[in-house]
Amino acid sequence: MANLTATAPARGTDITHGAARLQELPMGTIWAVMPFRGKTGAVSSALEEAFGLSWPGPGAFTETGDTRLAWSGRAQAMLMGPTPPGGLSDIAGLSDQSDAWTHLALSGAASTQVLSRLVPVDLSLAACPVGTSLRTSLGHMSAMVLRTGSDRFELLAFRSMAGTMVHELDRAMRMVAARAARDAG
């Protein structure tokens, strides 16, 4: 019989080039939450009561402690951290997404420059403040981009694209670091 060993989607990535660092984060539990028609308020109340989180507006996320609720599309959010509270399935569609995603953090003074090479959105703090949740393309794959700090992003892409995501980000990090080195010298 086969002896299977669980591995992280990005194999524990921890890469630094210049002023940017890319790290794999533990995925933990993630649930897609899709309120039934007319039930968004009830879902928000249930999540507020259970976790202290209200339903996020478009392009935003809310968080408290280790629990995050990130907008992920029209009438949908991703609950990261806990299992949904009992009874939520009566007012919302729920789908366990825990094994479907790769979770990376891109941080450092060059993080915005690096990510700007790969996503077709304005990542300036004015246009993309802390607390922003974007569904966009990253290179040629679909991704969620969460702005968690002035120089920090959390990136989620499908698990099957983990190697490609790390490759694309590593390449962009090398290019930004090379340009900074050239300009400094």
N, C-alpha and C positions, 0 to 999 in steps of 0.2 A: 504494500500500500504506500502511496506517495506521502511524504512528509512535507507539508506546505508551510512556508514561513511568510508571514505578513511583511510587506515592505512599504515604505512611504512612497507615494507617487513620484516625487522628485528626488528620491533616494537621499534625503537629508541635505539637500543643496545648501551651501553656505559659501558664497562667492563675494569677494570684494575687488573692485577695480576703481582706482582713484577715490572719488568722494561718493561712491555708491556701493551699497551692500544689498545682496539678494539672499534671503534665507527662507527655507521651507518652514512653515508653521504647522503645528498639529491641527488636523482638520476638525476633529471632534464631531459632534452631532450637528447636522444641518437639515432643516425641514423646509420644503416649499409650502407656503401657506397662501391659499387662494380663497378669499371670502366668497360665499355664495351671493348671488345678486341681492343687493339691498342689505347685506349683513356686515359691511365693513365696520360700521359703528359698533356692532355687537362683538365682532372679533377684536377690535381695538380695546373695548372694555374688558374682555376676557384676558387679553394679554397684559393690560394695565394692572388688573387684579392679581394675576399670577406672577408677573415679573417686573412690574413697574415700568413697562414699555408701552407707548402708544403706537398706533399704526403710522409708519413713516409716510411722509408726503413723497410725491414723485421726485426721484433723484436724491433721496436722503436716507440716512439710517439713524436709528436710535439705539442707545446701549446703556446698560447699567451693569457694573461688575463684569462677569464673564458671559453675559447674555447680550446678544445683538439682534436687531430686527432690521434688515436691509431691504429697501425697495429693489425689486429685480424685474420690474415690468408692470404693465397695466394690470391692476387688481391682483398683484402678487408681491410677496416679500419672502425673504429667506430668514428663518429663525435659526440662529447659530448659538449653540451652547446646550440649552436644555431640551427635553422632550416636551412637545406641546401639552398644555394642561388638558385634563379630562373634560370631555364635552365639546372641545373645540371642533371636532369632526362633525358635529351636528350643524355647525354654521359655516364651515369652511372645508374646502378640499385640502387634504394634507398628503404630502409625499416625502418619504424619507430619502434624502439626497446624500447622506453621509459618505457613502463610498464612491460618489460620482465626481467629486471635485478635487482639485489640487489647490492648496492654499499657500501663497508666497507673500513675503513682505519685501518691499523695495524701499530702502531708507538711505538717508544721507543728503548732503548739500546738492549733489548732482541728480537726485532721484527724479525730479521733474523734467530735467533735460533728457534723461535716459528714456523715461516713459513717453515723452512727447515725440520721440522718434518712431513709436510703435502704435500710438492711438490717435484717431482723427478728431480729437476734442481739445479744447483749450483747457490746460491744466494749471493755469495761473491761479493763485490763491483768490483773486477777485472773482473769477469765473467758476472755480472749483474749490470752495472753502472746505475746511475740516468738517466732516459729517456728510460729505457728498457720496452718493452711490450711483455709479454709472454702469449701464449695460452697453458695451461697445465692442469693437473689434480690437484685438491686440495682435499686430502682425496680420496674419490671415485666419485667426481663430476668434471665436466668441469668448468674451470674458466679462467678469464683474470687476470694477475698479472702485475701491473704497478709499477715500482720503481720510486717513486716521491721524495725521499730524501735518504740520507745515512742510516737513521734509520726509513724509512717510505715507506709503500707499500699501494697501493689502490687495492682492490680486487673486482672483479665483477663476480657474478655467477647468474644462472637463478633464478628468483624470487621464483620459487617453491622449491628451495633448500636453502632458506634463513635460516630457523631454523637449518638445518643440518650444514650449513657453520658456523653459530655462535657456535653451539655445538662443532664442531671439533676444531675451533680456541680457544674457551674457555678452552677446555680440554688440548690442547697443551700449552696454556699460563700457566695453573696451574702446569703442569709437569715441565716446564722450571723454573718457580718461586720456586717450591719446591726444585729442584736441586740446584739452586743458594742459597737458604736459608740453605740447608744442607752443602754446600761447605763453606759458610760464618761462620757457627757456629761450 
